[in-house]
Amino acid sequence: MERKEFESVVNVAAQERGCIVAAIDFDDEDNVFEVTLDRPSAPVDLEDCEYVHRAVLAAFDRDVEDYALTVGSLGISREEADEILKTIKE
């Protein structure tokens, strides 16, 4: 997966939700990506994180690229986000 293309998809999706990308952490060895969102005017909510996550899923086939992705915010830990996401049915 091209890092620049990934960053572009994440940034566009975040902007569409009125968010900014606070950080993108890459673990190239394990192909794990962690995106952290922020919004100066209001808290980032689960729908914001889900929107960015789905944008990446639409742009990059996980079966082809073989990656793991976590999208969270400065106000919620990865563990908290994982617990919330488990309660949502797609």
Secondary structure, DSSP 8 states (H G I E B T S, - for coil): --HHHHHHHHHHHHHHTT-EEEEEEEETTTTEEEEEEE-SSS---HHHHHHHHHHHHHHS-HHHH--EEEEEETTB-HHHHHHHHHT---
